[in-house]
Amino acid sequence: MHEGAIAESIVDILKQTALENDLKGIVKVHLRIGKLSGVMVDALLFALEALRTEEKIIESTLFEIERVDVVAKCNICNREFSFDDETEMALICPSCGMPLEIISGKEMEIVDIEGV
Ligand SMILES: [Zn+2]
């Protein structure tokens, strides 16, 4: 994943939101990032930090990042399993060995934007 590009698109969304709502600045942004999204939170925060100097809109923005656990479902056993591991995981049902369907953990979304 290219966290720099993601950071820029987040700033674009914030600028658009500010324009539409007549905001002077963004106070707080709540992001949800799934552990399977491939986004490295540290790298994303670093990229956002780097944009702060050139983008007035995020000069004093607090970025709140919520990590979303990976939840996968077995369609054979009809059971759900959650995975806390951020590294490469085998998404195989522990009971029957069939591949699991991922229900959450891939998201990368802006949940809430607070402006002034
Ligand atoms: Zn199963």
py3Dmol code that shows the C-alpha trace and the ligand (Angstrom):
import py3Dmol

protein = """\
ATOM      1  CA  MET A   1       0.000   0.000   0.000  1.00  0.00           C
ATOM      2  CA  HIS A   2       1.088   3.562  -0.651  1.00  0.00           C
ATOM      3  CA  GLU A   3       0.377   5.414   2.552  1.00  0.00           C
ATOM      4  CA  GLY A   4       1.494   8.719   0.999  1.00  0.00           C
ATOM      5  CA  ALA A   5      -1.230   8.462  -1.649  1.00  0.00           C
ATOM      6  CA  ILE A   6      -3.797   7.447   0.974  1.00  0.00           C
ATOM      7  CA  ALA A   7      -2.828  10.435   3.146  1.00  0.00           C
ATOM      8  CA  GLU A   8      -3.257  12.751   0.150  1.00  0.00           C
ATOM      9  CA  SER A   9      -6.696  11.351  -0.656  1.00  0.00           C
ATOM     10  CA  ILE A  10      -7.731  11.758   2.994  1.00  0.00           C
ATOM     11  CA  VAL A  11      -6.626  15.409   2.871  1.00  0.00           C
ATOM     12  CA  ASP A  12      -8.567  15.843  -0.412  1.00  0.00           C
ATOM     13  CA  ILE A  13     -11.710  14.522   1.271  1.00  0.00           C
ATOM     14  CA  LEU A  14     -11.147  16.837   4.255  1.00  0.00           C
ATOM     15  CA  LYS A  15     -10.672  19.834   1.958  1.00  0.00           C
ATOM     16  CA  GLN A  16     -13.853  18.965   0.083  1.00  0.00           C
ATOM     17  CA  THR A  17     -15.759  18.564   3.373  1.00  0.00           C
ATOM     18  CA  ALA A  18     -14.412  21.870   4.648  1.00  0.00           C
ATOM     19  CA  LEU A  19     -15.463  23.589   1.430  1.00  0.00           C
ATOM     20  CA  GLU A  20     -18.966  22.125   1.516  1.00  0.00           C
ATOM     21  CA  ASN A  21     -19.496  22.941   5.198  1.00  0.00           C
ATOM     22  CA  ASP A  22     -17.693  26.275   5.286  1.00  0.00           C
ATOM     23  CA  LEU A  23     -15.069  25.070   7.794  1.00  0.00           C
ATOM     24  CA  LYS A  24     -11.826  26.902   8.513  1.00  0.00           C
ATOM     25  CA  GLY A  25     -10.008  23.872   9.820  1.00  0.00           C
ATOM     26  CA  ILE A  26     -10.407  20.234  10.789  1.00  0.00           C
ATOM     27  CA  VAL A  27     -10.160  19.508  14.519  1.00  0.00           C
ATOM     28  CA  LYS A  28     -10.513  15.761  14.553  1.00  0.00           C
ATOM     29  CA  VAL A  29     -10.778  12.905  12.105  1.00  0.00           C
ATOM     30  CA  HIS A  30     -11.841   9.404  13.084  1.00  0.00           C
ATOM     31  CA  LEU A  31     -10.553   6.692  10.767  1.00  0.00           C
ATOM     32  CA  ARG A  32     -11.304   2.984  10.785  1.00  0.00           C
ATOM     33  CA  ILE A  33      -8.563   0.817   9.373  1.00  0.00           C
ATOM     34  CA  GLY A  34      -8.912  -2.934   9.126  1.00  0.00           C
ATOM     35  CA  LYS A  35      -5.971  -5.109  10.049  1.00  0.00           C
ATOM     36  CA  LEU A  36      -6.240  -6.743   6.637  1.00  0.00           C
ATOM     37  CA  SER A  37      -6.463  -3.459   4.721  1.00  0.00           C
ATOM     38  CA  GLY A  38      -2.716  -3.463   4.104  1.00  0.00           C
ATOM     39  CA  VAL A  39      -2.456   0.076   5.467  1.00  0.00           C
ATOM     40  CA  MET A  40       0.378   0.601   7.905  1.00  0.00           C
ATOM     41  CA  VAL A  41      -0.937   2.999  10.532  1.00  0.00           C
ATOM     42  CA  ASP A  42       2.487   4.367  11.510  1.00  0.00           C
ATOM     43  CA  ALA A  43       3.343   5.061   7.877  1.00  0.00           C
ATOM     44  CA  LEU A  44      -0.035   6.714   7.313  1.00  0.00           C
ATOM     45  CA  LEU A  45       0.342   8.966  10.361  1.00  0.00           C
ATOM     46  CA  PHE A  46       3.858   9.843   9.215  1.00  0.00           C
ATOM     47  CA  ALA A  47       2.557  10.747   5.744  1.00  0.00           C
ATOM     48  CA  LEU A  48      -0.232  12.880   7.243  1.00  0.00           C
ATOM     49  CA  GLU A  49       2.310  14.578   9.501  1.00  0.00           C
ATOM     50  CA  ALA A  50       4.430  15.396   6.442  1.00  0.00           C
ATOM     51  CA  LEU A  51       1.432  17.045   4.760  1.00  0.00           C
ATOM     52  CA  ARG A  52       0.693  19.273   7.756  1.00  0.00           C
ATOM     53  CA  THR A  53       3.112  22.012   6.731  1.00  0.00           C
ATOM     54  CA  GLU A  54       1.675  22.470   3.240  1.00  0.00           C
ATOM     55  CA  GLU A  55      -1.994  21.760   3.973  1.00  0.00           C
ATOM     56  CA  LYS A  56      -3.413  24.467   6.240  1.00  0.00           C
ATOM     57  CA  ILE A  57      -6.641  22.546   6.712  1.00  0.00           C
ATOM     58  CA  ILE A  58      -4.918  19.825   8.790  1.00  0.00           C
ATOM     59  CA  GLU A  59      -2.524  22.143  10.613  1.00  0.00           C
ATOM     60  CA  SER A  60      -3.868  21.084  14.026  1.00  0.00           C
ATOM     61  CA  THR A  61      -5.956  18.048  13.217  1.00  0.00           C
ATOM     62  CA  LEU A  62      -6.037  15.110  15.606  1.00  0.00           C
ATOM     63  CA  PHE A  63      -6.111  11.851  13.678  1.00  0.00           C
ATOM     64  CA  GLU A  64      -7.832   9.123  15.651  1.00  0.00           C
ATOM     65  CA  ILE A  65      -7.252   5.717  14.178  1.00  0.00           C
ATOM     66  CA  GLU A  66      -9.353   2.732  15.140  1.00  0.00           C
ATOM     67  CA  ARG A  67      -7.948  -0.654  14.192  1.00  0.00           C
ATOM     68  CA  VAL A  68     -10.578  -3.153  13.097  1.00  0.00           C
ATOM     69  CA  ASP A  69     -10.021  -6.818  13.914  1.00  0.00           C
ATOM     70  CA  VAL A  70     -10.289  -9.386  11.193  1.00  0.00           C
ATOM     71  CA  VAL A  71     -13.514 -11.390  11.372  1.00  0.00           C
ATOM     72  CA  ALA A  72     -14.026 -14.331   9.064  1.00  0.00           C
ATOM     73  CA  LYS A  73     -16.896 -16.763   8.704  1.00  0.00           C
ATOM     74  CA  CYS A  74     -17.034 -20.422   7.783  1.00  0.00           C
ATOM     75  CA  ASN A  75     -19.992 -21.034   5.487  1.00  0.00           C
ATOM     76  CA  ILE A  76     -19.877 -24.769   6.191  1.00  0.00           C
ATOM     77  CA  CYS A  77     -19.903 -24.664  10.014  1.00  0.00           C
ATOM     78  CA  ASN A  78     -21.718 -21.319  10.108  1.00  0.00           C
ATOM     79  CA  ARG A  79     -19.277 -20.026  12.728  1.00  0.00           C
ATOM     80  CA  GLU A  80     -17.385 -16.748  12.962  1.00  0.00           C
ATOM     81  CA  PHE A  81     -13.789 -16.378  14.014  1.00  0.00           C
ATOM     82  CA  SER A  82     -11.885 -13.235  14.849  1.00  0.00           C
ATOM     83  CA  PHE A  83      -8.186 -12.809  14.336  1.00  0.00           C
ATOM     84  CA  ASP A  84      -6.064 -10.414  16.276  1.00  0.00           C
ATOM     85  CA  ASP A  85      -2.908 -11.157  14.395  1.00  0.00           C
ATOM     86  CA  GLU A  86      -1.790  -8.413  12.029  1.00  0.00           C
ATOM     87  CA  THR A  87       0.647 -10.583  10.155  1.00  0.00           C
ATOM     88  CA  GLU A  88      -0.110 -12.927   7.312  1.00  0.00           C
ATOM     89  CA  MET A  89      -2.745 -15.368   8.542  1.00  0.00           C
ATOM     90  CA  ALA A  90      -4.151 -18.531   7.123  1.00  0.00           C
ATOM     91  CA  LEU A  91      -7.879 -17.889   6.911  1.00  0.00           C
ATOM     92  CA  ILE A  92      -8.874 -21.504   7.223  1.00  0.00           C
ATOM     93  CA  CYS A  93     -11.683 -22.790   9.445  1.00  0.00           C
ATOM     94  CA  PRO A  94     -10.168 -24.361  12.583  1.00  0.00           C
ATOM     95  CA  SER A  95     -12.998 -26.930  12.665  1.00  0.00           C
ATOM     96  CA  CYS A  96     -13.378 -28.133   9.087  1.00  0.00           C
ATOM     97  CA  GLY A  97     -10.356 -26.723   7.274  1.00  0.00           C
ATOM     98  CA  MET A  98     -12.348 -24.884   4.611  1.00  0.00           C
ATOM     99  CA  PRO A  99     -11.366 -21.349   3.510  1.00  0.00           C
ATOM    100  CA  LEU A 100     -13.112 -18.636   5.493  1.00  0.00           C
ATOM    101  CA  GLU A 101     -15.013 -15.705   4.086  1.00  0.00           C
ATOM    102  CA  ILE A 102     -13.730 -12.360   5.375  1.00  0.00           C
ATOM    103  CA  ILE A 103     -16.492 -10.247   6.928  1.00  0.00           C
ATOM    104  CA  SER A 104     -14.470  -7.368   8.296  1.00  0.00           C
ATOM    105  CA  GLY A 105     -10.877  -6.235   8.557  1.00  0.00           C
ATOM    106  CA  LYS A 106     -10.398  -4.859   5.046  1.00  0.00           C
ATOM    107  CA  GLU A 107     -11.989  -1.466   5.656  1.00  0.00           C
ATOM    108  CA  MET A 108     -10.294   1.868   5.298  1.00  0.00           C
ATOM    109  CA  GLU A 109     -12.812   4.602   5.944  1.00  0.00           C
ATOM    110  CA  ILE A 110     -13.368   8.006   7.440  1.00  0.00           C
ATOM    111  CA  VAL A 111     -16.040   7.617  10.109  1.00  0.00           C
ATOM    112  CA  ASP A 112     -16.260  11.136  11.435  1.00  0.00           C
ATOM    113  CA  ILE A 113     -14.897  14.596  10.692  1.00  0.00           C
ATOM    114  CA  GLU A 114     -14.997  17.416  13.227  1.00  0.00           C
ATOM    115  CA  GLY A 115     -14.331  20.912  11.999  1.00  0.00           C
ATOM    116  CA  VAL A 116     -14.446  24.521  13.101  1.00  0.00           C
TER     117      VAL A 116
END
"""
ligand_1 = """\
1
ZN
Zn -15.834 -24.749 9.123
"""
view = py3Dmol.view(width=600, height=400)
view.addModel(protein, "pdb")
view.setStyle({"model": 0}, {"cartoon": {"style": "trace"}})
view.addModel(ligand_1, "xyz")
view.setStyle({"model": 1}, {"stick": {}})
view.zoomTo()
view.show()
